[in-house]
């Protein structure tokens, strides 16, 4: 019979052969998921023998990863802000870079006990909004998305994290308008921002498995920023703060767009790699 240690080593070799950069880490996560074990147990019990059905199940999962399907879609979960989030093919997979936006909001809102009202434009899995509500226990929020399938994931995550009573997820296409912005203290958004011209530069893990509608935004990647900023400019009696996640080399352009729309106190926050990742402004 095959052991846990043997199937782990077999999985590592398959993924390396497929050109997966983090073959050992990915193999460990997939083996653990397929065997309903923790990563620590995979290391701690390499001698455990496997039933044929368990071995077949793990091999099927490894085969999916060898085709560059993201680990998060194979396991159905991704950690963000130290919280577990369900993910599916209908949503973007949460990324560590996006935690920069969370840090920016918390820096601008140091009193976590204040009952802030937050709007998330393009909520996807709900990870940004729910991470903020986790930190700000007296706050409430609304997340909008045009994809009902993505909203089902966000609603599950809200309930699973015990925040269902403090958040609403609503199907809205922001091209047709948004909720009254004056009702919110903070507006956050991680909109599509990849230029169509850059499609060929994306990893297969991304472009083949994550939704185009959440990735691409016209020839230069700025289409959705223009739409949202025009909504901000047209709104009246709005006094809150807005926070955008932006792509590489987009921060200055988005900051200028915000300034031209009449927003002020514009600030740019870098991520851990030094990339200017979040643009904030006062409405």
C-alpha positions as CSV (number, residue, x, y, z in Angstrom):
1,X,0.0,0.0,0.0
2,X,1.1,3.6,-0.7
3,X,1.9,5.8,2.3
4,X,1.3,9.5,2.9
5,X,5.0,10.2,2.5
6,X,5.1,8.4,-0.8
7,X,2.1,10.1,-2.4
8,X,3.5,13.4,-1.2
9,X,6.9,12.8,-2.9
10,X,5.1,11.5,-6.0
11,X,2.9,14.6,-6.1
12,X,6.0,16.9,-5.8
13,X,7.6,15.2,-8.7
14,X,4.5,15.5,-10.9
15,X,4.1,19.2,-10.2
16,X,7.8,19.9,-10.8
17,X,7.6,18.2,-14.1
18,X,4.6,20.4,-14.9
19,X,6.6,23.5,-14.2
20,X,4.8,24.5,-11.0
21,X,7.1,26.9,-9.1
22,X,6.1,26.0,-5.5
23,X,5.7,22.3,-6.2
24,X,6.4,21.1,-2.7
25,X,4.1,23.6,-0.9
26,X,1.3,23.0,-3.4
27,X,1.7,19.2,-3.2
28,X,1.5,19.4,0.6
29,X,-1.6,21.5,0.6
30,X,-3.3,19.3,-2.0
31,X,-2.4,16.0,-0.3
32,X,-3.6,17.4,3.0
33,X,-6.9,18.5,1.5
34,X,-7.4,15.2,-0.4
35,X,-6.8,13.2,2.7
36,X,-8.7,15.5,5.1
37,X,-5.6,16.1,7.1
38,X,-3.7,19.2,8.1
39,X,-0.4,20.1,6.6
40,X,1.2,19.3,9.9
41,X,-0.3,15.8,9.9
42,X,1.0,15.2,6.4
43,X,4.5,15.8,7.7
44,X,3.9,14.1,11.1
45,X,2.4,10.8,9.8
46,X,4.3,10.0,6.5
47,X,4.1,6.2,7.3
48,X,0.2,6.2,7.3
49,X,-1.0,3.8,4.6
50,X,-3.7,4.9,2.2
51,X,-6.7,3.2,0.8
52,X,-6.9,2.9,-2.9
53,X,-9.8,5.3,-3.1
54,X,-7.9,7.9,-1.1
55,X,-4.9,7.6,-3.3
56,X,-7.0,7.9,-6.5
57,X,-8.7,11.0,-5.1
58,X,-5.3,12.7,-4.3
59,X,-3.9,11.9,-7.7
60,X,-7.0,13.4,-9.4
61,X,-6.4,16.7,-7.5
62,X,-2.7,16.7,-8.3
63,X,-3.5,16.2,-12.0
64,X,-5.7,19.3,-11.8
65,X,-2.8,21.4,-10.4
66,X,-0.5,20.0,-13.0
67,X,-2.8,21.7,-15.5
68,X,-2.1,24.9,-13.6
69,X,-5.5,25.1,-11.9
70,X,-4.9,27.3,-8.8
71,X,-4.7,25.5,-5.4
72,X,-7.4,27.7,-4.0
73,X,-9.9,26.4,-6.6
74,X,-8.9,22.8,-5.9
75,X,-9.3,23.2,-2.2
76,X,-12.2,25.7,-2.4
77,X,-10.6,28.0,0.1
78,X,-8.0,30.8,0.4
79,X,-6.8,32.6,3.5
80,X,-6.9,36.4,3.5
81,X,-6.2,38.6,6.5
82,X,-5.8,35.4,8.5
83,X,-9.4,34.5,7.7
84,X,-10.7,31.5,5.7
85,X,-12.6,32.5,2.5
86,X,-14.5,30.2,0.2
87,X,-13.6,30.8,-3.4
88,X,-14.9,29.5,-6.7
89,X,-14.3,30.1,-10.4
90,X,-16.9,32.9,-10.1
91,X,-14.5,35.1,-8.0
92,X,-11.0,36.4,-8.0
93,X,-8.8,34.5,-5.6
94,X,-7.8,36.8,-2.7
95,X,-4.2,37.9,-2.8
96,X,-1.8,39.2,-0.1
97,X,-1.3,42.4,-2.2
98,X,-4.9,43.4,-1.4
99,X,-4.2,43.5,2.3
100,X,-2.6,46.8,1.6
101,X,-6.1,48.3,1.1
102,X,-7.2,46.9,4.5
103,X,-4.1,48.4,6.1
104,X,-4.8,51.8,4.4
105,X,-8.4,51.9,5.7
106,X,-7.4,51.0,9.2
107,X,-4.6,53.7,9.2
108,X,-7.2,56.3,8.2
109,X,-9.8,55.0,10.7
110,X,-7.8,54.3,13.8
111,X,-10.8,54.1,16.1
112,X,-12.0,50.6,15.3
113,X,-15.0,51.0,17.7
114,X,-16.5,53.7,15.5
115,X,-19.7,52.5,13.8
116,X,-18.5,53.0,10.3
117,X,-20.6,52.2,7.2
118,X,-18.6,50.6,4.4
119,X,-19.5,50.1,0.7
120,X,-17.5,47.6,-1.4
121,X,-17.8,48.1,-5.1
122,X,-17.1,44.8,-6.9
123,X,-17.1,42.7,-3.8
124,X,-16.3,39.2,-5.4
125,X,-15.7,36.8,-2.5
126,X,-16.3,39.6,0.0
127,X,-12.8,39.3,1.4
128,X,-12.0,43.1,1.6
129,X,-15.3,44.1,3.2
130,X,-15.5,41.1,5.6
131,X,-11.8,41.6,6.7
132,X,-12.7,45.2,7.6
133,X,-15.8,44.2,9.4
134,X,-13.8,41.6,11.3
135,X,-11.5,44.4,12.5
136,X,-14.2,47.0,13.1
137,X,-16.8,45.1,15.2
138,X,-19.3,48.0,15.3
139,X,-19.3,48.6,11.6
140,X,-21.7,47.5,8.9
141,X,-21.3,47.1,5.2
142,X,-22.8,46.6,1.7
143,X,-21.0,44.7,-1.0
144,X,-22.2,45.0,-4.6
145,X,-21.3,42.9,-7.6
146,X,-23.0,42.3,-11.0
147,X,-22.3,38.5,-10.7
148,X,-24.9,36.6,-8.7
149,X,-22.6,33.6,-8.5
150,X,-19.9,35.7,-6.9
151,X,-22.5,37.1,-4.5
152,X,-23.5,33.6,-3.4
153,X,-19.9,33.0,-2.4
154,X,-19.7,36.4,-0.6
155,X,-22.9,35.6,1.3
156,X,-21.6,32.2,2.4
157,X,-18.3,33.8,3.6
158,X,-20.3,36.5,5.6
159,X,-22.3,33.8,7.3
160,X,-19.4,31.5,7.8
161,X,-17.4,34.2,9.5
162,X,-20.3,35.2,11.7
163,X,-21.0,38.6,10.1
164,X,-24.1,37.8,8.2
165,X,-26.1,40.2,10.4
166,X,-23.8,43.2,9.7
167,X,-23.5,42.9,5.9
168,X,-25.7,42.9,2.8
169,X,-24.5,41.6,-0.6
170,X,-26.6,43.1,-3.5
171,X,-26.5,42.4,-7.2
172,X,-25.9,45.8,-9.0
173,X,-24.0,46.7,-12.1
174,X,-22.3,50.0,-11.3
175,X,-22.6,51.1,-14.9
176,X,-26.3,51.5,-14.0
177,X,-25.7,53.4,-10.8
178,X,-24.9,52.5,-7.2
179,X,-26.4,52.9,-3.7
180,X,-26.5,56.5,-2.3
181,X,-22.9,57.2,-1.6
182,X,-23.8,59.7,1.0
183,X,-24.9,56.8,3.2
184,X,-21.3,55.5,3.5
185,X,-18.3,56.7,5.5
186,X,-15.8,54.5,3.5
187,X,-15.9,53.3,-0.1
188,X,-13.5,50.5,-1.1
189,X,-13.0,48.9,-4.5
190,X,-10.7,46.4,-6.2
191,X,-12.1,46.7,-9.7
192,X,-10.8,45.0,-12.8
193,X,-7.6,46.7,-13.8
194,X,-5.6,44.5,-16.1
195,X,-5.2,46.0,-19.6
196,X,-6.4,43.7,-22.5
197,X,-3.0,44.3,-24.0
198,X,-1.4,42.6,-21.0
199,X,-3.4,39.4,-21.3
200,X,-0.5,37.5,-22.7
201,X,1.7,38.4,-19.7
202,X,-0.6,36.7,-17.1
203,X,0.2,33.2,-15.7
204,X,-2.0,30.4,-16.9
205,X,-3.1,30.0,-13.3
206,X,-4.8,33.4,-13.6
207,X,-6.0,33.9,-17.1
208,X,-7.3,30.4,-17.6
209,X,-9.1,30.0,-14.4
210,X,-10.2,33.4,-12.9
211,X,-13.1,35.3,-14.4
212,X,-12.2,37.7,-17.3
213,X,-14.9,40.1,-16.0
214,X,-13.0,40.5,-12.7
215,X,-9.6,40.9,-14.4
216,X,-9.7,43.0,-17.6
217,X,-10.7,46.6,-18.0
218,X,-10.2,47.8,-21.5
219,X,-7.1,48.5,-23.5
220,X,-5.3,50.4,-20.7
221,X,-6.9,48.9,-17.7
222,X,-8.5,52.1,-16.5
223,X,-12.1,51.8,-17.7
224,X,-13.6,50.9,-14.4
225,X,-11.8,53.5,-12.5
226,X,-13.2,56.1,-14.9
227,X,-16.7,54.8,-14.3
228,X,-16.5,54.7,-10.5
229,X,-14.7,58.1,-10.2
230,X,-17.4,59.7,-12.4
231,X,-20.0,58.3,-10.0
232,X,-18.1,59.9,-7.1
233,X,-17.9,63.2,-8.9
234,X,-21.6,63.3,-9.6
235,X,-22.6,62.4,-6.0
236,X,-23.7,65.1,-3.6
237,X,-23.3,65.4,0.2
238,X,-20.6,62.7,0.2
239,X,-17.9,63.2,2.8
240,X,-16.3,59.9,3.3
241,X,-13.1,58.3,2.1
242,X,-12.5,56.2,-1.0
243,X,-9.8,53.5,-1.3
244,X,-8.8,51.8,-4.6
245,X,-6.6,48.9,-5.2
246,X,-4.5,49.6,-8.4
247,X,-2.2,47.7,-10.7
248,X,1.5,48.3,-11.3
249,X,2.2,51.8,-12.7
250,X,-1.5,52.9,-12.2
251,X,-1.3,54.7,-8.9
252,X,-0.3,58.1,-10.3
253,X,-2.8,58.0,-13.1
254,X,-5.7,57.1,-10.7
255,X,-4.6,59.7,-8.2
256,X,-4.7,62.3,-11.0
257,X,-8.2,61.1,-12.0
258,X,-9.4,61.5,-8.4
259,X,-7.9,65.0,-8.2
260,X,-9.5,66.1,-11.4
261,X,-12.8,64.8,-10.1
262,X,-12.5,67.1,-7.1
263,X,-11.4,64.7,-4.4
264,X,-8.6,65.8,-2.0
265,X,-6.1,64.5,0.5
266,X,-4.9,61.9,-2.0
267,X,-2.4,59.4,-0.6
268,X,-0.7,56.4,-2.1
269,X,0.1,53.2,-0.1
270,X,2.8,50.7,-1.2
271,X,2.5,47.0,-0.7
272,X,5.2,44.8,0.9
273,X,7.0,44.6,-2.4
274,X,7.2,48.4,-2.6
275,X,4.6,48.5,-5.4
276,X,2.2,51.5,-5.1
277,X,-0.9,49.4,-4.5
278,X,-3.6,51.5,-3.0
279,X,-4.8,55.1,-3.7
280,X,-6.9,56.8,-1.1
281,X,-8.8,60.1,-1.3
282,X,-11.3,62.2,0.6
283,X,-14.6,62.9,-1.1
